[in-house]
């Protein structure tokens, strides 16, 4: 996998977690709305590399503990992808520096 592939994969992971956090925020905001269907985010791998997030309603009610746990997991996943992205960008910069010299 190339450096640009690594950064694109990490970027897709950050985007997927952003989508997931949006669904969680929507669940918390609507937790007391009668008839509200909790949103669930499914993550699937993409053939070209990376991940895609799909949000769909479920038949379950909103549970604050579940939402908090999902939020913490999404935050950690986002941070991990951000570190990979930054490392890939640093590697790219180093390679370009070597190529210039």
N, C-alpha and C positions, 0 to 999 in steps of 0.2 A: 504494500500500500504506500502510495506517495505521501509526501508531507501535505500537499493540498487535499488529498483524500482523507487524511487524518483530521485536518482542520474542518473539512466539510462534514465529516461524520460527527465530530464534537459539536459543531454548530447545529446540526439536525437534532442532536440530543438536547441542546439548550432550548431550541424551539419547541420540542415535544414537551419538555418540562414546563415551559411557559404556558402552553396550552393546558396542561394538567393543572397548574396552579390557578388558571382562570376558571376551570370547571369547579375546583374546590371552593374558590371564592364565591362563585354563583350558588353552590350548595349551601354554604354558610349563610349567605344573604337571604336565601329563600327557605331556610329550614323551617320557619313557622308559617309558610304560605300553604293554605289548604290545597291538597291535590298536587303539590309539587312533586315531580319525579326526579330523584337524585341523578346527577350526571356522573357517569363513570368514564374514565379515560383509559383506552386500550393502546398499548404501544406495540407496534409491529416493526420488524426489521425490513429494510428496503434492499432490493437486490443489488443496487449500485453502491450500497453502504449507507449506514445511518439508520435512523429510526423515524417512524411516522406516528403521530398521535391522532386517535379517532375518539371523539366524544359522543356518547350516546346515553339516552335516559335509561334508567333501570326501574325495577318494580320496588326497590327498597326505599326505606325512609332515610333521612339524613341523620347520621349519628355523629355528634361533635367529636367524640374520641377517634373515630375512624377518619374524619376529615383532618384532624390535627396530625395523626400518624401519617396520613398520605401527604400532607403539606411538608412535614419534616423530611420524609423520604424524597419528595420532589426537590426540596431545597438542596439536599446533599447530592442528589444526582446532577442538578444544575451546576453546583460548585465543582464537582468532579469533571464534568464536561468542559467547564471553563478553564480548568487547569490544563487539560489535554489540549484545548485550543491554544492557550497561551504558549505552551511548550512547543507545539507545532509551528506557531508563528515565530518563536525564537529560533527554532531549527532552520526555518526558511530564511530568516534574516542572516543567520550565520553562513548558510550555504551561499547566499547572494554575496556576502562579504568575501568569502573565499574565491568565488568566481571573479569578482572585480579585481582582486589582487594578483 
